[in-house]
Amino acid sequence: MTPDDFLGLPHRPPFVFVQKLNNCEPGVFAECETSFAPDDPMFAGHFPGDPLLPGVILTEALAQTAGIAAASAHSENARPRFLLSAIQQMKFFHAVRPNDRIVLRGRKVAEMGGLLQFKVEANVEQRRVAEGELVLSTG
């Protein structure tokens, strides 16, 4: 990934968890993809011999997807920085493993002032692994 590929995210490696943008309706919706290699250092401790993607990392990848949707509505020179402000009703249905191809979706469902609420979901092989709502604020 080059800096131009970060699509308005303020993040930089190693904290960019979105690898590919599949679809975007500026300001409204984004669909992205990601996966995590078996040798990623987080798997050494979560859990040795039975590696699982931590829910907080999956939630952050979903927040980055929502951030891409939000940022895409603004020109590059006038793009605000969006920060994760609230995690609501996150549910994790199935474990995510190294090398799983994760499809991330975020759709804006509400906006008030500088707050944007997104319904988010993550799927592996068309199977829902997580869903919830995230609130982003302009920072």
C-alpha positions in Angstrom: 0.0 0.0 0.0 1.2 3.5 -0.7 0.0 6.6 1.3 -2.4 7.4 -1.5 -4.1 4.0 -0.8 -5.1 4.9 2.7 -8.3 6.6 1.4 -8.5 9.3 3.9 -7.6 7.3 6.9 -5.2 9.0 9.4 -3.7 5.6 10.2 -0.4 4.3 9.0 1.3 0.9 9.1 1.3 -1.2 11.2 -2.2 0.1 12.2 -3.9 0.1 8.8 -6.1 -3.0 8.8 -8.1 -2.4 5.5 -6.2 -3.8 2.5 -8.6 -3.3 -0.4 -11.6 -1.1 -1.2 -14.2 -3.0 -3.2 -17.1 -0.6 -3.4 -17.9 2.9 -2.1 -20.8 5.3 -2.1 -19.1 8.5 -0.9 -20.3 9.5 2.5 -22.7 6.6 2.8 -21.2 3.1 2.3 -17.9 1.3 1.9 -17.1 -2.4 1.4 -13.5 -3.3 2.0 -11.4 -6.5 2.4 -8.6 -7.6 4.7 -6.8 -10.7 6.0 -4.1 -11.4 8.5 -1.1 -13.6 7.9 -0.4 -16.5 10.3 2.9 -14.9 11.3 1.3 -11.6 12.4 2.8 -11.0 15.9 -0.7 -10.7 17.5 -1.3 -14.4 16.9 1.7 -15.4 19.0 -0.3 -14.6 22.1 -4.0 -14.8 21.0 -4.0 -17.8 21.3 -0.9 -20.0 20.9 -1.8 -23.1 19.0 -5.3 -21.9 18.3 -4.9 -18.4 16.7 -7.9 -16.1 16.7 -8.2 -12.6 15.4 -8.9 -10.4 18.5 -12.4 -8.8 18.4 -10.9 -5.3 19.0 -8.8 -5.6 15.8 -11.9 -6.7 13.8 -13.8 -3.8 15.3 -11.0 -1.4 14.4 -11.0 -2.7 10.8 -14.7 -2.0 10.7 -14.2 1.5 12.1 -11.6 2.1 9.3 -14.1 0.9 6.7 -16.7 3.4 8.1 -14.0 6.0 8.1 -13.3 5.4 4.4 -17.0 5.8 3.7 -17.1 9.1 5.7 -13.9 10.5 4.3 -14.8 9.8 0.7 -17.5 12.5 0.8 -14.8 15.2 1.2 -12.1 16.5 -1.1 -8.6 15.4 -0.1 -7.7 19.0 0.9 -10.8 19.5 3.1 -11.1 16.0 4.6 -11.7 15.9 8.3 -10.1 13.3 10.5 -12.7 10.8 11.8 -12.2 9.2 15.2 -13.9 6.2 16.7 -16.1 7.6 19.5 -18.5 4.8 20.4 -18.9 1.0 19.9 -22.5 -0.1 20.2 -24.0 -3.5 20.2 -20.9 -5.3 18.7 -21.5 -9.0 18.5 -19.1 -11.7 17.4 -20.7 -14.8 16.0 -17.7 -16.9 14.7 -14.0 -17.0 15.2 -11.8 -15.4 12.5 -8.6 -17.2 11.8 -5.3 -16.3 10.1 -5.6 -16.1 6.3 -9.4 -15.8 6.4 -10.6 -13.3 3.7 -12.7 -10.8 5.7 -15.3 -8.6 3.9 -16.0 -5.5 5.9 -19.0 -3.3 5.3 -20.0 0.0 6.8 -23.2 2.0 6.1 -24.1 5.4 7.5 -27.5 5.2 9.3 -27.5 8.6 11.1 -25.7 11.9 11.4 -26.0 14.6 14.0 -23.6 17.5 14.2 -20.1 16.0 14.0 -21.2 12.5 14.8 -21.8 9.8 12.2 -23.4 6.5 13.1 -22.6 3.4 11.0 -24.1 -0.1 10.9 -21.1 -2.4 10.3 -20.7 -6.1 9.5 -17.8 -8.5 8.8 -18.2 -11.7 6.8 -15.9 -14.6 6.0 -17.0 -16.8 3.1 -20.5 -15.1 3.2 -20.9 -16.0 6.8 -21.5 -13.2 9.3 -18.7 -13.2 11.9 -19.5 -9.8 13.5 -21.9 -6.9 13.4 -22.7 -3.8 15.4 -22.9 0.0 15.3 -20.0 2.4 15.5 -20.0 6.2 16.0 -17.3 8.3 14.4 -16.7 11.9 15.3 -14.7 14.6 13.5 -11.5 15.3 15.3 
